[in-house]
Amino acid sequence: MVVRVQAEAELQLALRRSPVVLIVGARQVGKTTLARTIVPRGSVNYFDLEDPVDLARLSEPMLALDPLRGIVVIDEVQRHPDLFPVLRVLADREDRPATFLVLGSASPEALRQSSESLAGRIEILELPGLGAADVDGDIDTIWIRGGYPRAALAASDADATRWLQSYLRNL
């Protein structure tokens, strides 16, 4: 696993500044991994909207989210843009008992349209692929394999190539 020091620091600052933080980026660049450094999967404050159990927990979003405290992660938020009005209400609570970290793989523009009701309440961070700083300055690895963590960290160039080909076929 790569420790993304700069991304983690930017995220911590954003979480202190804003009641809602949206991390956007291509699939497989590490959004979920970054969020799990803040709130571990399995926590009551973690929702993965591709997981049927978590979807069921959010069948009544206001009832599910209102009592939570601390940082609440909602992964794959683009699957339920109807959550944004609920987040607006929760973000406007005077005592701000929770901060919402939402993750999305759709384009920033599409998510911005969904999050329009959160203007002034949301900070958007775009997570790019890995850079040289994330792999101890090994720019050759990033240059040859690209910035996707699974390709950059693969055991061999052949494994990285195979992963990238499969990724592109499944877009």
Disulfide bonds with the S-S distance in Angstrom:
none
